[in-house]
Amino acid sequence: MLAFVTVGSTRFDALVEAVISKDVLAALQQKGYTELVVQCGHSDLGVLNLVLNKQGKHTLQRHGVALELWRFKPSLKEDFTSADLVISHAGSGTILDVLRLGKALIVVPNPTLLDNHQEELAVSLSNLGHLKATTIPQLAMAIADFDKSGIVAFPPFDPSKFRQIVDEEMGFEIRDD
């Protein structure tokens, strides 16, 4: 099985370091994951920076899991689609993309971002049962305890709801035709 990690377009060193740690890799392996692909964005990876900056991606075997690390791609849709589990920062765009594909999702809010806005969204969607929200120190435990069967399917996009909200905010008369 394949797990995919994304930090988005920012830097989230702590998440990248955590997912390639012995504890998280052991938790993934115990759940049956043999491959881990990591989109590491601008994260500082020490000596791996030289390899990634020169070659674009790096592959290695660590604690029984095949790892592939790279910085950016034009689109992550293919990676989301092929993943059995997505572990992500709690960016709203990433969350919506993954949930709309019906994928299992564990999110780790990036506390270094302004106002820690990711935590609000992560906690709200976790409380609704759509995903599992966790922290860096609890990531290995969250993976070990994660049960995909307990996830509530995310509702499909309904553009009429957005239109209704905009119409109400703008003061337009709402008619049911």
C-alpha positions in Angstrom: 0.0 0.0 0.0 1.1 3.6 -0.7 1.0 6.6 1.6 1.4 10.1 0.2 2.6 13.1 2.2 2.2 16.7 1.2 3.3 19.9 2.9 1.9 22.1 0.2 3.8 25.1 -1.2 5.2 26.2 2.2 7.8 24.9 4.5 6.9 22.3 7.1 10.2 20.8 8.3 8.6 19.1 11.3 6.1 17.1 9.3 8.7 15.9 6.8 11.1 15.0 9.6 8.3 13.1 11.4 7.1 11.1 8.4 10.6 9.8 7.7 11.2 9.0 11.4 11.6 5.4 12.7 8.3 5.6 14.7 6.1 6.9 11.9 7.7 4.5 9.3 7.1 1.6 11.8 3.5 2.6 12.3 3.0 2.8 8.5 4.6 -0.6 8.0 2.5 -2.2 10.7 -0.6 -0.9 8.8 0.7 -2.5 5.6 2.2 0.5 3.9 5.3 -0.4 2.0 5.7 2.8 0.0 5.8 6.4 1.1 6.0 9.3 -1.3 6.8 12.7 0.3 6.2 16.1 -1.4 8.4 18.2 0.8 8.0 21.7 -0.7 10.5 24.2 0.7 11.3 22.1 3.8 14.9 22.1 4.9 16.2 18.5 4.7 19.8 19.0 5.5 22.1 17.0 3.3 19.1 15.8 1.2 18.7 19.4 0.0 21.7 18.9 -2.2 20.3 15.8 -3.8 16.8 17.1 -4.2 18.0 20.4 -5.7 20.3 18.6 -8.1 18.2 15.5 -9.1 14.7 16.7 -8.4 13.8 13.6 -6.4 15.5 11.0 -4.1 14.5 7.4 -3.4 15.8 5.3 -0.6 14.7 2.4 1.6 14.3 3.1 5.3 13.0 0.9 8.1 11.3 -1.4 5.6 9.5 1.3 3.7 10.5 2.5 0.2 10.7 6.3 0.3 10.5 8.8 -2.6 11.0 12.5 -1.8 10.6 15.5 -4.1 9.8 19.2 -3.8 7.1 20.1 -6.3 5.0 19.0 -9.2 2.5 21.0 -11.3 -0.4 18.9 -9.9 -0.8 16.4 -7.0 -4.0 14.8 -8.3 -2.3 11.7 -9.6 -0.5 11.3 -6.3 -3.7 11.7 -4.3 -5.5 9.2 -6.6 -2.8 6.5 -6.3 -2.5 6.9 -2.5 -4.2 4.6 -0.1 -3.6 7.2 2.7 -2.8 10.9 2.5 -1.0 12.6 5.3 -1.0 16.4 4.8 -0.6 19.8 6.2 -4.1 21.2 6.9 -4.4 23.6 4.0 -8.0 24.0 2.8 -7.3 23.4 -0.8 -5.4 20.1 -0.2 -8.1 18.9 2.3 -10.9 19.6 -0.2 -9.0 17.9 -3.1 -8.3 14.8 -1.1 -11.8 14.5 0.5 -13.5 14.9 -2.8 -11.5 11.9 -4.1 -12.8 9.9 -1.1 -9.3 9.2 0.2 -8.3 8.5 3.8 -6.8 11.6 5.2 -4.7 12.4 8.3 -3.9 16.1 8.7 -1.3 17.8 10.8 -1.9 21.6 11.1 1.3 23.6 10.7 1.5 25.7 13.9 4.1 28.0 12.4 1.7 29.7 10.1 -0.1 33.0 10.8 -2.9 32.6 13.3 -2.6 28.8 13.2 -5.7 28.9 10.9 -5.1 25.3 9.8 -6.0 24.0 13.2 -9.5 25.3 13.2 -10.3 23.7 9.9 -8.6 20.4 10.9 -10.4 20.1 14.2 -13.8 21.0 12.6 -13.5 18.4 9.9 -12.2 15.8 12.3 -15.2 16.4 14.6 -17.5 15.8 11.7 -15.7 12.5 11.0 -14.3 13.4 7.6 -10.6 13.1 8.5 -8.2 12.5 11.4 -6.5 15.6 12.8 -3.3 15.1 14.8 -0.1 16.8 15.9 3.5 16.1 15.1 4.2 14.3 18.4 1.1 12.2 18.0 1.5 11.3 14.3 2.8 7.8 14.8 0.0 7.0 17.2 -2.6 8.6 14.9 -1.5 6.3 12.1 -1.5 3.2 14.3 -5.0 4.0 15.6 -6.5 5.2 12.3 -9.5 3.2 11.1 -10.6 4.1 7.5 -13.9 2.5 8.1 -14.9 5.1 10.6 -14.5 8.0 8.2 -17.6 9.8 7.1 -17.8 10.5 3.4 -17.4 14.1 2.4 -20.5 15.5 0.7 -20.2 16.2 -3.1 -19.7 19.8 -4.2 -23.0 21.7 -4.6 -22.4 25.0 -6.5 -26.0 26.2 -5.6 -25.0 26.5 -1.9 -22.1 28.8 -2.8 -24.4 30.9 -5.0 -26.9 31.2 -2.3 -24.4 32.4 0.2 -23.0 35.0 -2.2 -26.6 36.2 -3.1 -27.5 36.5 0.6 -24.3 38.4 1.4 -24.8 40.8 -1.6 -28.5 41.4 -0.6 -29.9 39.9 -3.9 -33.4 38.6 -3.8 -33.4 34.8 -3.7 -36.0 33.1 -5.8 -36.8 29.5 -6.0 -37.6 28.9 -9.7 
